[in-house]
Amino acid sequence: MSPDARAAQPRTATHWQRFSVPYEFPVVFTEGVFDADNPALREVLARLEPAKRHRAVFFVDDGLKAGHAALPEQIARYAERHRDALELPCPPVLVPGGEKIKAELHFVESIQQTLFDLHIDRHSYVVAVGGGAVLDAVGLVAATTHRGVRHVRIPTTVLAQNDSGVGVKNGVNLQGVKNFVGTFAPPFAVINDYAFIATLPERDKIAGMAEAVKVALIRDAEFFAWIERNMDGLATFERQAMATMIRRCAGLHMRQIGLGGDPFETGSARPLDYGHWSAHKLESLTRHHLRHGEAVAIGMALDARYSVLAGLLAPGEDERICALLEYLGFSLWHPALGKTGANGEWTILEGLREFQEHLGGELTITLLGGIGTGVEVHAIDRECMRAAMAWLKDRASA
């Protein structure tokens, strides 16, 4: 090429690469998923290659031992009954439940080592059976092994069945920062088995209801009214009320992820995280002695009062929300809310910066414009928030 021809070419050329990838996965509601005659798990594993024998490694939340001591044996019997479709390369592996599995990367590395030793490939399955923390950690391993191994979630808590388990996020904590290491990776399938809910401790049943109240407050006024009408059944863990609440809440989360326009949170908003900016900070301040749902309930009450003080929510609706949460069994104050730093500033307010930092961009907090209507704001008046916290403390001590 002549010097003149080279000079005539543009210095910079940009070529746009565009493609789209559709995502779909089944969310199955059943009971007795490991009963030999229940085909739900088999059908999920075989849906792409029905004639194949599928290798699947099961990681089981060790917190299930209390109510389901025979669960590993049940899984093994199920695999034997369906051995033409399912192969276990090793017995089910017990892993720590709760925040412990998310707090130490050692557990992630151990799960990765298991998959490496078993020569698990991208057409094999990694099945997580447990609460949201176990699903998060195992899901992260599945998403990063061979750049993505098929991951099946079997959530065993209310919170996981009606919220996190049907989502597309995985993650673990680092240096005390919640979900600092993680991925957006939709599961291959989700199977919700109500039998696990029936054996949960009462505290965990209550904690899981926070996410139902949350999604109702920001997305569905009729669902909020349904919760109010059925609060006696929910407060006493009546089976039909609980099952309906879980399925309806899961459906609203699925709708937001599928139709909300930003399933992988590339913007600055976390539209389903009402009440969460303070909840995440409160969890760390209490060293996770507060359950996630318990912290979210406090966060929702705080932001409901702030929404009233900011002129967004009608006066009295904050009290209505708090009364429902308390009736369901939540305490709406914790001493950690009043903790202050060396500068005299309430430590909980650091949660605003951390919440913004997690996504980047401008601060975006979801507040309430009415029951069933979320409103995004980009600034928080700290004096107004202090007044909201004082109101919450006064209610608790009245």
VOVEX-957374 format. One record per residue: x, y, z of N, C-alpha, C in turn. Coordinates in pm, whole numbers, plus 50000, padded with zeros to 5 digits. Layout:
<recs>
XYZXYZXYZ
...
</recs>
This chain:
<recs>
500864988150000500005000050000500895012450000
500545021749914501365033949902501165042950023
502145051650052501985061250163500745069550149
500395073550026499185081750007497925073950043
497895060950007496715052750037496565050750188
497725048450254497655046850399497165059650467
497605070950418497205083750476495725086350458
495145080850351493725083150323492815074850412
493335064050475492505055650561492245062650695
491065060450752490765066750881491675061150991
492015069651087492895065451196492215055251287
490895056951304490135048151394488905042751321
488675029851335487455023851278486755016051389
485445017751401484675010951504483675001451439
483714989051480482764979051431481894974651550
480584975551537479674971851644479294957151634
479494950151745479064936151755477764935851833
476724930451773475434929751839474864915651832
474384910751945473624898351946472784897952073
471764890052073470924888552191470834873752225
470674871052352470584857252399469324855852483
468364848052438467164846152520467454837052638
466894840252753467024831952872465654826752910
465584814252945464364808853002464724797053091
464014795753202464204784253289462914781753364
462624769053393461374765953463461514768453613
460444773453674460314774353819459164765053857
459504753953918458544743253945458114743954091
456814742954115456274742154250455744727954272
456264721454373455884707454397455964704554546
455744692254584455924687954723456474673854722
457534671754800458194658754802459054656554679
459954665854651460744665254527461594652654520
462004647154636462844635154634462064622454661
460724623254659459924611054661460154603554531
460324590854538460694582954421459714584354305
458414586354338457414587054232457134601354184
457924611054233457764624954188458704627354070
458164629953950459024631153832459634644953813
459354654553902459734668553876461234670153854
462064664653941463514666153927464014659053802
463554646953780463974639653661463634647453534
462424652853527462004660253408462834672853388
463204679453497464034691353486465414687853428
466024677353482467364673653436467374668553292
466284662253250466254655853119465594664553012
465254676953042464424684552947465134687652816
466434688352814467134691052687467584678352617
467944668252696468434655652638467734644152709
466514641152670465694631352744466244617152743
467094613752648467594599952640468924598152711
469464608652769470804608052826470754605152976
471814598853027471994597253171472834609153220
472284616953311472884629753347473634628753479
474874633853481475664634353603475264646753682
475044645153812474614656353896475264655154033
475894666154076476484667054209475544675254297
475194669954413474284676754505475054682454623
474854695354647475394701954765474224705554856
474254700854979473114701755070473464710255191
472624719755221472734728455337472734720055465
473814721155544473864712755664472844716755770
472244728555754471184732655845469914724455830
469834716655723468654708255701468684695455783
469814692755847469924680155922468874679056032
468524690356093467564689956205466204684756161
465694689756050464364685856006464334675055900
465494672655837465554663055725466844655055736
467014647955845468274640655870468564630455762
467524624755702467714614155602467804619555460
467924632855445467884638755310468974633155217
470244631955259471234626255167470854612255119
470314604155209469894590655170468684591355075
467794600855098466644602455007467114605854866
468084614954858468614618854727469234606754659
470014598854734470664587054677469624576954629
468554575154707467494565754665466784570754541
466574583854534465914589454415466784586854292
468094589154305468994586954192468984572254150
468934563154248468904548954216467604545354145
466494550954190465194548154128465154553353985
465874564153958465884570253824467264569153761
467924557953782469314556553739469484556853588
468404554453513468514555553368468684570053324
468304579553412468384593753377469344601653465
469744595853580470484603553679471614595253738
472804601153738473984594753797474594604153901
474844598954020475544606554123477014602654122
477914611654083479344608354085479924607554226
479174612654324479574611454465478334613054550
478364608754677477224610954764476974625954782
475754629954818475484644154842476484650054942
476934662154912477974668754992477324679055084
477554677855214477034687755308477934700055309
477304712055307478034724755313477394733455420
478164742955476477594751455582476454759955531
475424761355612474304770055576474484783955634
473594792955596473634806555649474814814455597
475064825755660476104834855612477504829155622
477684818555698479024812655711479594808755577
478774802755490479274798255360479634810055269
479024821655295479294833455213480434841855267
480784839655395481754848355460483194844055436
483404831355401484764826255386484914819855248
485844825155168486054819855033486564805555034
487004800955149487444787055162486364777355115
485114780355148484034771255111483804771054960
483904782654898483784783354752484874775154687
486104776654736487224769154678487054754154699
486514750254813486294736054840485274730054744
484204737654718483184732854623483774732054483
484564741954445485234741554314486144729354304
486874726454411487774714954408487004701954388
485834700954451485004689054432484624687354286
484204698054223483824697054081485024693553994
486194699054028487414695853953487754681153967
487734676154091488104662154117487154652454048
485894656354035484884647453975484784649053823
485604657853767485594660253622484204664353573
483584673453646482274678553608482424687553486
481594685053385481684693153262480434701953247
480374709153137479314719053119477954712753090
477904699953065476624693153046476224685153169
477014686553275476654680653403475844690753484
475384686553601474554695253684475174697153822
475054709253871475384712354009474064716354075
473624708354171472334710454234472554715354377
472004726854408472104732454543470774730754615
470814724654732469624722454813469844729954944
469134741054964469354748455087468764762355084
469164770255182468714783955191469444793055093
469074805755095469594815054997471104816354995
471754815655113473204816855117473874805255045
473374793255065473924781554996473694782654846
472504786954806472234788654663473174799054603
473434809854677474334820354628475744815154606
476274807954706477664803354699477844792254595
476944782454596477044771554498476784776954358
475854786454347475584792454216476794799754161
477554806454248478774813154203479774803054149
479934791954219480854781454172480384775954038
479104773054027478584767553901478804777253785
478604790153811478724800153705480164802253660
481124799153746482534801853714483334789253682
482734777553697483404765153661483184762553512
484264761253438484174759753291483344771053229
483314782753294482524794353249481024791653251
480614781253322479184779153339478764764653331
478474758853447477914745353455476424746653486
475624737753437474184738353462473894737853612
473124747553656472874749053800471384747853827
471024738753916469634736953958469534741054105
468574749754134468354754154271467124747154329
467284742054450466154736754526466124744454657
465444755954659465424764454779464634757754891
465094759855014464444753155127463934762755233
464014775855208463484785755302462444794355231
461614800955310460624810055253461314820755172
462364826655228463084837555162463664833255029
464204821155023464794816354898463734812354797
462614806554844461584802154750460814813854690
460614824454769459774835254716460574846954659
461914846454669462704857954627464004853654560
465064851754640466404850154582466534837854494
465844827054528465994814754453465494815554311
464544824554282464004825554146464684836754068
465714842954126466414853854059467584849053975
468434858453937469534855353845470894859153903
470944861254036472184865754096472804855054186
474124855154190474894846754281475924855554349
476444851254462477494859454522477864855254662
479074859454702479544857654839480134870854887
480374871555017480864883955076482384884455074
482934896455084484374898355095484644910455183
485534908655281485874919455374484614925555439
483634916955463482414921555527481434928555435
481764929855307480874936455211479994925955146
478694927655158477734917555112477784916154961
477924903754914477874900354771478904908054688
480084910554745481114917754671481624909454552
481674896254570482124887254463480904879554413
480574881054286479384874154238479214875154088
478134869554040477834869253897476324870953876
475984874753755474604873353708474584860953621
473904850653665473874838153591472564830953620
471624831353527470344824453550470564809553573
469794803453662469914789053684469324781253567
469624768553564469024759753464467564757053500
467294756453630465924754153677465864757053826
464644759453874464374761154016463224751854053
463384744654163462294735954210461974740054354
460774745354374460294749154507459464737854565
459924732454676459244721254743458714726154877
457384726854888456794732155011457094723555133
457434710955115457714702155229458854707655314
459784714755252460884720655329460394732055417
459414739455368458894750855445458204746155572
457504735155562456714730255676457584727055796
458864723855774459734719855885460664731055931
460544742955875461404754055913461124758656056
462134763456127461874770256255461004782456232
460224786056333459294797256319460004810156281
461174812556339461884824956310462194826256161
462564815256097462884815755955461634817455869
460514811655913459264813755840458874828455843
458994834455960458654848655973459574857155886
460884854655895461864862855822461574862955672
461164851555619460924850755476459744858755427
458824862155517457644869755476457974884255445
459124889055490459494903055465459534906055316
460064896755237460194899355093458834899655025
457874892355078456524893055021455904906655048
456054911555172455544924855203456254935255116
457554933755100458334943155020457834944154876
457714932754809457344933154668455894937854652
455054934854750453684939854747453664955054760
454484960354849454514974854872454954982554748
455874977154673456404984854560455804980954425
455044969654422454564965154292453084961454285
452444958254398451114952154386450284955154510
449474965654502448644969654617447634958854653
447124951754554446144941254582446784929954661
448034926754629448744916454704448964920954849
449284933754869449424938855004448114937355081
447004940655015445704939155079445424924355110
445854915355020445684901055045446464896955169
447684901855184448494898555302447784903455428
447234915655421446494920755537445294911955570
444544907955467443364899555491443734885955547
444914881055512445324867555550446414867655656
446534878755729447644879555824447494869755940
446274866155975446114856056080446684842556035
446334838555913446864825955860448364826255843
448904837555798450354838655782451064838955917
450504846056012451134846956144451164833556216
450244824756179450214811356240450724800656143
451284805056031451934796355933450974785955875
449744790255851448744781355790449234777655650
449144764755619449804759555499449364766555371
448054767555348447574773155223447954787855210
447864795155318448244809355314449724810855282
450554802855345451994803655320452334799855176
451734789055127452024784454991451584794854889
450414800854910449934811154818450834823454821
451234827454939452124838954954453444836654882
454024824854897455304821754834455184822154683
454144815754629454004815054483453724828754424
452904836654491452574849854437453784859154443
454514858554552455714866754565456754862754460
456974849854443457924845154342457514850054203
456214849654174455734854154044456024868854019
455874877254122456154891454106457644893954084
458494886354152459924887754128460284883253987
459694872353943459964867653807459524877953704
458384884253727457874894253633458814906253624
459334910653740460244922053739461534918653663
462074906753688463314902853621463084901253471
461954895053434461704892353293461234904353214
460504913453279459874924453204460344938253249
461184938853350461604951753405462604959153320
463204952453222464094959253129465554959553171
465904954553291467294954853334467584943053426
467484930753373467604918953460468974917553523
470014922953457471364921753510471854934653576
470944943753605471224955853681472414963653625
472324967053497473394974953435473234989753463
472064994053509471855008053544472245010653688
471665021153744471995024853882470925020753982
469825014953933468695011754020468674997054057
468174994354177467884980754220466414980754260
465514980054161464104983054184463404973554280
463954961754304463324952454397463904953554538
464804963054559465514963554687464994974454780
463704976354786463104985654882463454981055024
463914990455105464264987355242465624980955260
466364979155151467594971255158468854979255186
468854992355156470104999855177470524999155324
469575000555414469884999755557469944985255604
469164976455541469134962355583470504955855566
471144958155451472454952155429473464956955533
473424969855564474344975255664474004969855803
472724968655832472294963655962472724949155983
472674941255876473144927455887474614926955929
475444935255865476874935055899477114940856038
476374951156078476544957156210476184947356322
475254938256293474864928356395475614915256376
476604915156286477374903056255476424891556217
475384895356143474394886056089473604878656198
473564884456319472654879056419471214881656377
471014892556304469704894956241469634887156110
468544880156088468294873955959468104884855854
468344881355727468174891155620466754896755622
465754888055632464374892755631464044901655749
464644898855865464424907155982464984921155961
466174921855900466774934855870465984942355764
465454935055666464654941255561463364947055620
462754940155713461534945355777461814958655844
462924959555917463304972255979463564982855873
464264979055767464554988555658463294993555590
462314984755572461054989055510460304998855600
460284995855731459605004955824460275018555825
461605018555826462365031055825462065039255699
462085032655584461865039855458460405043755438
459495036355500458085040355496457895053455570
458485054355690458375066955765459065078355691
460245075655634460935086055557460085090555439
459415081055373458565084555258457455094055300
456895092055421455885101355473456495114955500
457635115355567458285128055600458715135655476
459025128155369459445134355243458265138755158
457035136155203455855140255130455485131155015
456035119055013455745109654905454585100354939
454485096655065453495086855110452515093655205
451255090155193450225096355277450465093355424
450305103255511450445100955655449515089755701
450025081455789449265070255840449575057155771
450035057855647450375045555575451625039055635
452525047355690453695041755757453285033455878
452315038355954451835030856070451135018056026
450395018755916449725006855862450744996155825
451825000155762452874990755722453544984655845
453874993155941454544988256063453634978656140
452354981956147451434973456221451354959456158
451344958856026451304945855959452584937955986
453724944455973454994937555997455074932256140
454624940256234454664935856374453694924356397
452534924656334451564913856349452134900656295
452904901656188453514889656130454644884256216
455124892456311456134887456404457454894656403
457554905956331458814913256322458974923556433
460184924856483460554936056569461144946856478
460734959356497461124969956403462154979556460
462914974956556464034982956604465134973656651
466384977956629467524970656681468524980956732
469174978456846470104988256901471224992356804
471564983656709472624986956614472264998956528
470955001756515470545013556438471075026456501
471235026456631471665038456700473175039556717
473925030156663475385030456675475955042456601
476935049356662477555060956599479055058956585
479625065956487481065065356465481785076056544
483105077456522483915087156594483455101456567
482865103656450482395117156414480985120056465
480405110456538479065112356590477965108956491
478335105256368477365101756264476845087756288
475555085556266475005072056278475635062956172
476165051856219476885042656130475975036956022
474705035356054473785029555956473745037555827
473995050755837473925059255718475055056255620
476115049255666477155044955573476565035355469
475445029255503474795020055409474395026755279
474125039855282473775047055159474935046855061
476145049855110477325049755023477585035554971
477525025655060477805011955019476775006754919
475525010854937474465006854844474735012654707
475155025254701475475031654574476705025354511
477705022454593478955017054542478765003454478
477824995554530477634981954480477254982054332
476434991654290476034992554149476825003054073
477305012954143477935024154074476865033854025
477295044153953476345054153904475835062754018
474685068853995474135077754097473365069854203
473295075654322472525069354428471075067954382
470535055954394469135053554359468495045154469
467555051254540466855044654650465375043854616
464795032154636463355030554615462605034154743
461675043654730460795047354840459355044354798
458395048954875456995045954847456235058554808
455535057754694454615068254655453185064654691
453005052754741451695047554781451845032654803
450845026454860450885011954875450805005854735
451824998154699451884992154566452645000254464
453205011754504453885020554410455265024354463
456305019454398457655023354432458055035954357
458845044254421459325056754362460835057454382
461575059954275463035060754285463465075154311
464335076954410464905090154439466415088954434
467075100454417468525100254399469265108154506
468555111854610469175118754723468365115654848
469045114654960468405112455089468785123855181
467775130155238468005140655337468335134055471
469555136055516470015128755634469295133055760
468955145755771468215150155888466815143855890
466215142955773464905136555762465015121655796
466105115255753466295101155784466535099255933
467255108555997467435107656141466085108756214
465225117456163463895118856222463095105956206
463265099456092462575086656070463075076156168
464395075956191464945066256287464475069256429
464405081956464463915085556598462475081156617
461655082756512460245078356517460165063356538
461025056156468461015041556479461435037256621
462415043956675462865040856811461775043956913
461105055256895460025059156987458895048756983
458555043856863457495033556853457895021056931
459175017456921459615005056984459605006157136
459815018257188459885019957333458555024257395
457555026357310456245031057361455545020057438
</recs>
